[in-house]
Amino acid sequence: MSNFSSIDLAQLVNVVGGLEVSGHGRVQVGTGGGEVDVDGTYKRTPYESCVAAVTSRPNWQPDEIRSTCGEPR
């Protein structure tokens, strides 16, 4: 028996979105360590966004990830 599975690319049509947030700010470094200026970017793929949406719903089930988001590449 194989542990591999396949997915039809048509199943990935529901995966949309993604996220990119950039910003500038100050971060506290340890207790009494002061602050530093930072520039940062946070990126999340459409697949990660889909999984986050599915798992944030009450009573979600693990099989809903594959049926809704497909599988990661």
N, C-alpha and C positions, 0 to 999 in steps of 0.2 A: 504494500500500500504506500502511495506517495504522499508526502507532506506538502506538495506543491499544489497550488490552485491557479486558475486563470480567471481573467476578468475581461469582459468585452469593453472596448474603449467607449462604446455608447453609454455604458453605465456611469462614466465619469462626467457626463454632461451636466449633472446636478452640482458639480463642484465648481463654485465660483467664489470670487472675493479675494481674500488675501488682505494683508494689512502692512502698512509701513508708516511708522511714526518717527519723526526726527525732532530733536529739541536741544536746547541749551539750558544748563542750570548749574546749581551748586550741590555737591554731595558731602555729607558729613563723613569724615574719615575717623572711625574709632572714637573711643571716649577721650575727649580732650585733644584729639588729633587735628582739629581744625576742619576747614572746608576746602574743597578744590572745585575749580570750574570744569565742567565736562560738556562735550558735544557728543550726542549719541543718536543712533538709529536702531530701531527695533523693527525687524521684518518677520512676518508670518506668512507662510505659503497659503494658497487657497485650500489645500488639503488640511493643514493645521487649523485653519479657520472653521472648516466644516466639522472636524472632529470636536473642536471646542463648542460649537453650537449644539451638536448632538448630545454631548456629555453634560451640557448645562441644563438639559430638560429633565424635569422630575421623572423618575422611574424609567430612565433610558436603559436599554439592554445592549450588551456588547455586539450582537449581530446587526444592530441598527447602524453601526459605523460603516460596515462594509456595504450594506444595502443602500445607505444614503450617500456615502462619500467615496465608495470604491476602495481601492488599495493604493498606498503610496507608491511612487515610482522609485 
